[in-house]
Amino acid sequence: MKFIINREEILVPLQQIVSVIEKRQTMPILSNVLMVIEENQLTLTGTDLEIQIIAKINIATADPGSITVPARKFLDICRLLPSGAEIKFELQEDKVKIASSRSRFSLSCLPADNYPEFAESELENHLFINAGKFKKALDKTVFCMANQDVRYYLNGLLLNVSNSKLKLVASDGHRLSIYEDNLDQATGFEARIILPRKGVLELSRLLDDPEAELKVEFSSNNIRIFIKNLIFSAKLVDSKYPDFGKVFQQEFFNQIHIQKQLLKEALTRVAILANEKFKGVTFDISPGSLKMSTHNPEHDEAEEELVIEYTGEPLTIAFNAQYLLDAVSNLDSELAVLTIASNASSCFIDEPQNCGYKFIVMPMRL
């Protein structure tokens, strides 16, 4: 096995693959990247057995073969070589020799035959989607996913395809975000799957070209996404996502219209003196006026008053300031619309015009 490659051609695919590989592995070979050369194409594979990324690179001249090399060491060598450097890679018995200009490296490696296979079932559903559109959908929902919650279905993202409609939902039990969009092509099927948290974060990072066309294939157990010369695969969360539809079937107070930037700035200032653990901020809402206040165990206090568009009965409700900030920061319009349920069980945050994005925050009891 032998090939010559330009540093720039191998560096980016290597960086994309190494991020999947866990630092602490149960199997030493999982710390390695699998390299296979067939018919003048180099294929790099990295996996933690839950997620896998494969990159394909065309090479002019190469001797076929396969081997696994320590991923992070190989990446660091490529990264620290000068820009535009030519890298010569050659397998000699159980060592890999890497040479570039006056630099020489020798890496211990493990045979490719021992590299575990990523188990995938038959992927019966497929759809096409623009990468920019999918990236936006992920950005609007990803921050609401739970992290290490015992309800493991919350440590992920619900992807709901209904013919030509796409819906993404994420929740940590205290807040929920819903993003809806139309697909360019009708799929002719209906499906609900839960992507794992780590897979969602990796995928969001890989979608760096908004013009790219993605091919998404999935079954009830696996998902595979083709992103230009990369293939991303992940095992899905085997569970049913809770029914959140009941949140919409209730009475609401009148809508509150407020300038997004003013709300963000005031919330950020008030939150400075909020309790560090709970970040609670009280909203006193009355026609035309919103008063925000907070205090903490050190007896510090903060208060801000904002002019709002609201006609209705006065009400008092408290929220986690960070949850509200996350929601408001993700709105695209200048105006934020807050709609509070009449039993004060939830607050909807969205935009005045027909918007495919909704954010729901549960109030706090202070």
PyMOL commands that set and color helices and strands:
alter all, ss='L'
color gray80, all
select helices_A, chain A and resi 7-18+28-31+71-80+112-114+131-139+142-144+152-154+197-206+245-248+260-271+321-329
alter helices_A, ss='H'
color red, helices_A
select strands_A, chain A and resi 2-6+32-38+41-47+51-58+62-63+65-70+86-92+95-100+103-108+125-130+156-162+165-171+175-182+190-196+213-218+222-227+230-235+256-259+280-286+289-295+301-307+315-320+335-340+347-350+357-361
alter strands_A, ss='S'
color yellow, strands_A
deselect
rebuild
show_as cartoon
